[in-house]
Amino acid sequence: MAIISPVDEQEIRVQELKGFADADGRVEVSMLRLDKIHPIISGNKWFKLKYSIEAAITAQKSTLLSFGGAYSNHLIATAAAAHRLGFSSVAIVRGLQEASPLNNVLQQCEAYGMHLHFVSREDYAQKESTEFLQEIQRQYPDAYIIPEGGANKEGQKGAAMIAQYIPPDCTHIALSIGTGTTFIGLRNVLPIHQSLLGFAPMKGGIYLQNSIASALLPEQNHQWSISDRFHFGGFGKKTTETDAFMADFESRYNIILDRVYTAKMMMGIQTLIHEDTFEKGSKILCIHTGGLTGN
Ligand SMILES: *Cc1c(COP(=O)(O)O)cnc(C)c1O
């Protein structure tokens, strides 16, 4: 069943980043503005949710339930989409101490009518176990359960739809990764001559390689890599360096980057260009995956 989209995909466009990393004449850098579709249901989050919401409608469930940390872009996108499409929503939030005071992201979730259900970090770690999920389903019988980060088959299928906005002549595509769902969805459908570069914003993010490799179609399991060099102190850590980079980027291109994911990815791309990683003539498309509510 098709749903009426709460976002405006017409706003998506490719913006050139002239002068980025002083690369002009050697490589071309541009940005795919997925952040433009909606201020809250932004970037990759809508694409990952879309087919789960369709499945919820088919299953005749009235509630969308998902999981996340207290700063989750996925939770706030789920709350806003549910609100807009007439669903109730529930969040299973990691950490009991997050219940008070509520941070800004969770306050906004609540304003969209999302019921916040806090669990301990130990319980949260069980979120994929059958027993835990059965207990959640028993407490919320009307809920359609979506895993953390929208990381299911529906999420991958929705992320694959982003490929239609990627110009066929670009040689490299840069994408920040959390669960890897968007990365898997895209690698599975992108033409194999386009290389997909994943930027993990957490320490030791290279571990994602195994789960990504096993989720890829064998014939698509080529031309991709993950780098975890550019976490700048770890997941969500801000530094004066990242802040200065974001301010400079905004003043040059009028694009606001998110502190957790895309700012660190762009700092990584800049370094890789300075290190002469890309052949002359490469066309690098950096995906702006949105997520500005966390800023
Ligand atoms: C959630 C998020 C990601 C990670 O997406 P995954 O599909 O979980 O890998 C990347 N960038 C931004 C801005 C995000 O909010």
The ligand as an ORCA input file, in Angstrom:
! r2SCAN-3c Opt
* xyz 0 1
  C      21.382      7.940     11.000
  C      22.381      8.710     10.262
  C      23.399      8.087      9.501
  C      23.628      6.590      9.519
  O      22.728      5.845      8.742
  P      22.742      4.243      8.784
  O      21.789      3.829      7.738
  O      22.292      3.826     10.154
  O      24.126      3.767      8.530
  C      24.240      8.887      8.759
  N      24.118     10.236      8.763
  C      23.175     10.875      9.496
  C      23.115     12.345      9.479
  C      22.286     10.135     10.267
  O      21.366     10.772     11.006
*
